Amino acid sequence: MGYIEDLQQKVNEEEILSKKEREKKEIIKELYRQQKEMYEENKQKIENRIVSIEQPQIRPIVRGKTRMPVEFGAKISRSYVGFVFLDYLEWSNFAESKYLKEQGEKYYQMWGYYPESIHVDKIYRTRENRKYCQEKGIRMSGPKLGRPSKNISPEEKKQSQIDERIRNRVEGKFGEGKRRYGLNLIKTKLKETSETKIAMGIFVMNLMTLVRRVLREFLCPFLQKQLKMRLNNQNKLCIWNIEPRSNYVLAKLYVYNVEMV
């Protein structure tokens, strides 16, 4: 780096280096500074550590998983109210629990009232967030603070199971985004284009949810009528139940043989 700095004093870098090359040079200088500081002070961590010259915005995020203890990429906070909302996107490892109040207020601004309940993970169940929900009349899913009660009523067990099913929809949307909409591998390099691709993936996911709902509302009654006519002509009775689960249409078809009178 000393040789490069001496060379800079002799020539005008704007004449021999493009804008992109000058930006990379600054990234390499900062990377060299970080590595030198870690080596001289014998430490393993440093703030805003650069791990990629091509993508300097990426930060290592320790997850503690067996297969992949450290992940690299954007960290997002999403909410689910029939559709997925991208609330926050950051490239560093942030504590998502601090945004619960802001997400609750955004819900109020959008719908004009606070939600009846908020279904969250364990990390969100802090004293501060519980106090906020209590003040706004919102029921927070999950057990109460303190020692778990030995005597749990059947109603509480049933409510706990329902809460977990609702919360699993958000977890399922994470998996759906990774499997079907390319959120598991973002190949763009620039920060702006990567954030745009993430937002577009969520947009397409919501668009497909809307398409399924439209088909369910308009196409299913037509198919139900046609199927009844065909089965009745075959001396059979058809009962068609439409059960939407996690925004998917699960159609259960029961066919019974009947005798014509």
One Martini backbone bead per residue (centre of mass of N, CA, C, O) as a GRO file, in nm:
protein
  261
    1MET     BB    1   0.055   0.064  -0.017
    2GLY     BB    2   0.299   0.257  -0.018
    3TYR     BB    3   0.352   0.243  -0.325
    4ILE     BB    4   0.078   0.359  -0.413
    5GLU     BB    5   0.101   0.632  -0.266
    6ASP     BB    6   0.356   0.726  -0.417
    7LEU     BB    7   0.223   0.710  -0.703
    8GLN     BB    8  -0.002   0.923  -0.653
    9GLN     BB    9   0.196   1.174  -0.628
   10LYS     BB   10   0.296   1.153  -0.943
   11VAL     BB   11  -0.001   1.094  -1.030
   12ASN     BB   12  -0.313   1.105  -1.189
   13GLU     BB   13  -0.570   0.889  -1.122
   14GLU     BB   14  -0.794   1.000  -1.319
   15GLU     BB   15  -0.622   0.928  -1.586
   16ILE     BB   16  -0.575   0.594  -1.517
   17LEU     BB   17  -0.852   0.575  -1.359
   18SER     BB   18  -1.144   0.468  -1.299
   19LYS     BB   19  -1.414   0.484  -1.102
   20LYS     BB   20  -1.419   0.182  -1.027
   21GLU     BB   21  -1.116   0.160  -0.952
   22ARG     BB   22  -1.120   0.374  -0.725
   23GLU     BB   23  -1.325   0.226  -0.545
   24LYS     BB   24  -1.155  -0.032  -0.508
   25LYS     BB   25  -0.911   0.105  -0.377
   26GLU     BB   26  -1.064   0.195  -0.119
   27ILE     BB   27  -1.144  -0.088  -0.032
   28ILE     BB   28  -0.857  -0.204  -0.005
   29LYS     BB   29  -0.757  -0.003   0.207
   30GLU     BB   30  -0.965  -0.083   0.424
   31LEU     BB   31  -0.894  -0.383   0.434
   32TYR     BB   32  -0.599  -0.342   0.519
   33ARG     BB   33  -0.658  -0.192   0.782
   34GLN     BB   34  -0.818  -0.416   0.922
   35GLN     BB   35  -0.606  -0.645   0.908
   36LYS     BB   36  -0.382  -0.491   1.056
   37GLU     BB   37  -0.532  -0.441   1.320
   38MET     BB   38  -0.591  -0.740   1.390
   39TYR     BB   39  -0.292  -0.828   1.396
   40GLU     BB   40  -0.169  -0.620   1.605
   41GLU     BB   41  -0.418  -0.678   1.828
   42ASN     BB   42  -0.522  -0.967   1.835
   43LYS     BB   43  -0.806  -0.995   1.667
   44GLN     BB   44  -1.138  -1.113   1.535
   45LYS     BB   45  -1.273  -0.824   1.543
   46ILE     BB   46  -1.461  -0.577   1.339
   47GLU     BB   47  -1.594  -0.304   1.226
   48ASN     BB   48  -1.714  -0.334   0.923
   49ARG     BB   49  -1.635  -0.592   0.778
   50ILE     BB   50  -1.458  -0.695   0.500
   51VAL     BB   51  -1.526  -0.983   0.258
   52SER     BB   52  -1.570  -0.808  -0.020
   53ILE     BB   53  -1.481  -0.634  -0.301
   54GLU     BB   54  -1.743  -0.653  -0.481
   55GLN     BB   55  -1.912  -0.666  -0.180
   56PRO     BB   56  -1.886  -0.438   0.075
   57GLN     BB   57  -2.179  -0.467   0.222
   58ILE     BB   58  -2.102  -0.728   0.332
   59ARG     BB   59  -2.174  -0.930   0.624
   60PRO     BB   60  -2.110  -1.123   0.883
   61ILE     BB   61  -2.344  -1.384   1.000
   62VAL     BB   62  -2.411  -1.532   1.292
   63ARG     BB   63  -2.604  -1.847   1.342
   64GLY     BB   64  -2.511  -2.153   1.448
   65LYS     BB   65  -2.506  -2.357   1.235
   66THR     BB   66  -2.395  -2.656   1.129
   67ARG     BB   67  -2.374  -2.610   0.815
   68MET     BB   68  -2.394  -2.268   0.868
   69PRO     BB   69  -2.258  -2.049   1.087
   70VAL     BB   70  -2.202  -1.847   0.838
   71GLU     BB   71  -2.346  -1.562   0.683
   72PHE     BB   72  -2.411  -1.389   0.360
   73GLY     BB   73  -2.603  -1.089   0.369
   74ALA     BB   74  -2.915  -1.002   0.393
   75LYS     BB   75  -3.136  -0.859   0.642
   76ILE     BB   76  -3.478  -0.926   0.716
   77SER     BB   77  -3.802  -0.774   0.789
   78ARG     BB   78  -4.120  -0.937   0.825
   79SER     BB   79  -4.466  -0.927   0.739
   80TYR     BB   80  -4.801  -1.092   0.787
   81VAL     BB   81  -5.121  -1.002   0.597
   82GLY     BB   82  -5.159  -1.217   0.352
   83PHE     BB   83  -4.914  -1.038   0.301
   84VAL     BB   84  -4.591  -0.937   0.225
   85PHE     BB   85  -4.375  -0.728   0.427
   86LEU     BB   86  -4.110  -0.501   0.384
   87ASP     BB   87  -3.961  -0.339   0.648
   88TYR     BB   88  -3.649  -0.448   0.665
   89LEU     BB   89  -3.307  -0.368   0.537
   90GLU     BB   90  -2.992  -0.521   0.609
   91TRP     BB   91  -2.624  -0.590   0.617
   92SER     BB   92  -2.654  -0.634   0.914
   93ASN     BB   93  -2.665  -0.745   1.245
   94PHE     BB   94  -2.982  -0.722   1.377
   95ALA     BB   95  -3.233  -0.641   1.611
   96GLU     BB   96  -3.564  -0.713   1.547
   97SER     BB   97  -3.716  -0.634   1.820
   98LYS     BB   98  -3.692  -0.308   1.789
   99TYR     BB   99  -3.935  -0.305   1.549
  100LEU     BB  100  -4.221  -0.364   1.664
  101LYS     BB  101  -4.343  -0.087   1.711
  102GLU     BB  102  -4.323   0.016   1.418
  103GLN     BB  103  -4.497  -0.213   1.299
  104GLY     BB  104  -4.752  -0.145   1.462
  105GLU     BB  105  -4.782   0.148   1.349
  106LYS     BB  106  -4.805   0.070   1.051
  107TYR     BB  107  -5.065  -0.087   1.083
  108TYR     BB  108  -5.232   0.155   1.179
  109GLN     BB  109  -5.187   0.336   0.924
  110MET     BB  110  -5.315   0.128   0.721
  111TRP     BB  111  -5.600   0.033   0.896
  112GLY     BB  112  -5.679   0.210   1.177
  113TYR     BB  113  -5.572  -0.037   1.358
  114TYR     BB  114  -5.500  -0.270   1.578
  115PRO     BB  115  -5.413  -0.569   1.636
  116GLU     BB  116  -5.521  -0.841   1.809
  117SER     BB  117  -5.250  -0.996   1.718
  118ILE     BB  118  -4.907  -1.115   1.779
  119HIS     BB  119  -4.682  -1.326   1.594
  120VAL     BB  120  -4.390  -1.449   1.751
  121ASP     BB  121  -4.087  -1.484   1.849
  122LYS     BB  122  -3.880  -1.507   2.117
  123ILE     BB  123  -3.708  -1.241   2.060
  124TYR     BB  124  -3.974  -1.043   2.094
  125ARG     BB  125  -4.027  -1.122   2.416
  126THR     BB  126  -4.009  -0.853   2.564
  127ARG     BB  127  -4.084  -0.623   2.798
  128GLU     BB  128  -4.125  -0.385   2.607
  129ASN     BB  129  -4.316  -0.529   2.404
  130ARG     BB  130  -4.530  -0.618   2.610
  131LYS     BB  131  -4.606  -0.333   2.701
  132TYR     BB  132  -4.702  -0.230   2.430
  133CYS     BB  133  -4.928  -0.439   2.382
  134GLN     BB  134  -5.087  -0.373   2.642
  135GLU     BB  135  -5.147  -0.071   2.572
  136LYS     BB  136  -5.289  -0.160   2.277
  137GLY     BB  137  -5.446  -0.440   2.301
  138ILE     BB  138  -5.233  -0.674   2.244
  139ARG     BB  139  -5.178  -1.002   2.163
  140MET     BB  140  -4.917  -1.211   2.259
  141SER     BB  141  -4.751  -1.465   2.171
  142GLY     BB  142  -4.694  -1.693   2.405
  143PRO     BB  143  -4.547  -1.713   2.687
  144LYS     BB  144  -4.491  -1.613   2.985
  145LEU     BB  145  -4.322  -1.479   3.215
  146GLY     BB  146  -4.133  -1.705   3.364
  147ARG     BB  147  -4.248  -1.967   3.494
  148PRO     BB  148  -4.392  -2.238   3.402
  149SER     BB  149  -4.693  -2.367   3.408
  150LYS     BB  150  -4.847  -2.660   3.524
  151ASN     BB  151  -5.141  -2.537   3.482
  152ILE     BB  152  -5.298  -2.601   3.175
  153SER     BB  153  -5.538  -2.520   2.986
  154PRO     BB  154  -5.707  -2.617   2.707
  155GLU     BB  155  -5.735  -2.331   2.589
  156GLU     BB  156  -5.429  -2.259   2.592
  157LYS     BB  157  -5.335  -2.491   2.412
  158LYS     BB  158  -5.505  -2.419   2.166
  159GLN     BB  159  -5.397  -2.130   2.130
  160SER     BB  160  -5.100  -2.212   2.091
  161GLN     BB  161  -5.145  -2.378   1.832
  162ILE     BB  162  -5.266  -2.148   1.662
  163ASP     BB  163  -5.023  -1.955   1.682
  164GLU     BB  164  -4.816  -2.144   1.543
  165ARG     BB  165  -4.962  -2.166   1.273
  166ILE     BB  166  -4.950  -1.866   1.203
  167ARG     BB  167  -4.638  -1.829   1.229
  168ASN     BB  168  -4.563  -2.044   1.004
  169ARG     BB  169  -4.631  -1.867   0.760
  170VAL     BB  170  -4.379  -1.693   0.769
  171GLU     BB  171  -4.175  -1.924   0.747
  172GLY     BB  172  -4.291  -2.026   0.477
  173LYS     BB  173  -4.221  -1.765   0.315
  174PHE     BB  174  -3.921  -1.797   0.329
  175GLY     BB  175  -3.909  -2.068   0.176
  176GLU     BB  176  -4.057  -1.974  -0.078
  177GLY     BB  177  -3.854  -1.751  -0.159
  178LYS     BB  178  -3.608  -1.945  -0.191
  179ARG     BB  179  -3.728  -2.166  -0.389
  180ARG     BB  180  -3.910  -1.969  -0.610
  181TYR     BB  181  -3.758  -1.648  -0.588
  182GLY     BB  182  -3.430  -1.633  -0.532
  183LEU     BB  183  -3.343  -1.568  -0.212
  184ASN     BB  184  -3.093  -1.782  -0.178
  185LEU     BB  185  -2.960  -1.630  -0.455
  186ILE     BB  186  -2.776  -1.344  -0.494
  187LYS     BB  187  -2.604  -1.224  -0.793
  188THR     BB  188  -2.586  -0.950  -0.732
  189LYS     BB  189  -2.354  -0.679  -0.639
  190LEU     BB  190  -2.503  -0.442  -0.592
  191LYS     BB  191  -2.682  -0.293  -0.355
  192GLU     BB  192  -2.926  -0.188  -0.518
  193THR     BB  193  -2.984  -0.449  -0.690
  194SER     BB  194  -3.023  -0.640  -0.451
  195GLU     BB  195  -3.264  -0.491  -0.320
  196THR     BB  196  -3.444  -0.508  -0.571
  197LYS     BB  197  -3.458  -0.819  -0.592
  198ILE     BB  198  -3.587  -0.868  -0.319
  199ALA     BB  199  -3.840  -0.695  -0.366
  200MET     BB  200  -3.934  -0.848  -0.624
  201GLY     BB  201  -3.974  -1.124  -0.495
  202ILE     BB  202  -4.201  -1.026  -0.302
  203PHE     BB  203  -4.389  -0.914  -0.518
  204VAL     BB  204  -4.437  -1.183  -0.672
  205MET     BB  205  -4.548  -1.336  -0.432
  206ASN     BB  206  -4.800  -1.150  -0.401
  207LEU     BB  207  -4.906  -1.187  -0.688
  208MET     BB  208  -4.961  -1.495  -0.661
  209THR     BB  209  -5.159  -1.467  -0.429
  210LEU     BB  210  -5.367  -1.303  -0.590
  211VAL     BB  211  -5.418  -1.512  -0.811
  212ARG     BB  212  -5.524  -1.737  -0.625
  213ARG     BB  213  -5.765  -1.574  -0.516
  214VAL     BB  214  -5.906  -1.525  -0.783
  215LEU     BB  215  -5.941  -1.823  -0.861
  216ARG     BB  216  -6.101  -1.903  -0.608
  217GLU     BB  217  -6.348  -1.700  -0.652
  218PHE     BB  218  -6.409  -1.773  -0.978
  219LEU     BB  219  -6.324  -2.074  -1.061
  220CYS     BB  220  -6.433  -2.277  -0.848
  221PRO     BB  221  -6.744  -2.247  -0.887
  222PHE     BB  222  -6.736  -2.346  -1.184
  223LEU     BB  223  -6.608  -2.625  -1.132
  224GLN     BB  224  -6.823  -2.722  -0.935
  225LYS     BB  225  -7.058  -2.721  -1.134
  226GLN     BB  226  -6.936  -2.908  -1.353
  227LEU     BB  227  -6.882  -3.152  -1.166
  228LYS     BB  228  -7.171  -3.202  -1.078
  229MET     BB  229  -7.288  -3.258  -1.356
  230ARG     BB  230  -7.109  -3.504  -1.429
  231LEU     BB  231  -7.169  -3.683  -1.175
  232ASN     BB  232  -7.478  -3.689  -1.205
  233ASN     BB  233  -7.466  -3.839  -1.484
  234GLN     BB  234  -7.313  -4.090  -1.309
  235ASN     BB  235  -7.468  -4.141  -1.036
  236LYS     BB  236  -7.329  -3.903  -0.857
  237LEU     BB  237  -7.215  -3.752  -0.557
  238CYS     BB  238  -7.092  -3.417  -0.489
  239ILE     BB  239  -6.846  -3.288  -0.256
  240TRP     BB  240  -6.715  -2.951  -0.222
  241ASN     BB  241  -6.414  -2.847  -0.059
  242ILE     BB  242  -6.279  -2.534   0.043
  243GLU     BB  243  -5.934  -2.504   0.180
  244PRO     BB  244  -5.757  -2.253   0.300
  245ARG     BB  245  -5.388  -2.276   0.320
  246SER     BB  246  -5.148  -2.062   0.304
  247ASN     BB  247  -5.275  -1.955   0.021
  248TYR     BB  248  -5.391  -2.233  -0.046
  249VAL     BB  249  -5.568  -2.468  -0.244
  250LEU     BB  250  -5.763  -2.719  -0.086
  251ALA     BB  251  -5.913  -2.992  -0.245
  252LYS     BB  252  -6.196  -3.178  -0.146
  253LEU     BB  253  -6.309  -3.495  -0.267
  254TYR     BB  254  -6.640  -3.636  -0.250
  255VAL     BB  255  -6.755  -3.964  -0.347
  256TYR     BB  256  -7.086  -4.096  -0.401
  257ASN     BB  257  -7.290  -4.358  -0.427
  258VAL     BB  258  -7.608  -4.356  -0.597
  259GLU     BB  259  -7.949  -4.405  -0.625
  260MET     BB  260  -8.189  -4.402  -0.849
  261VAL     BB  261  -8.546  -4.322  -0.836
   0.00000   0.00000   0.00000
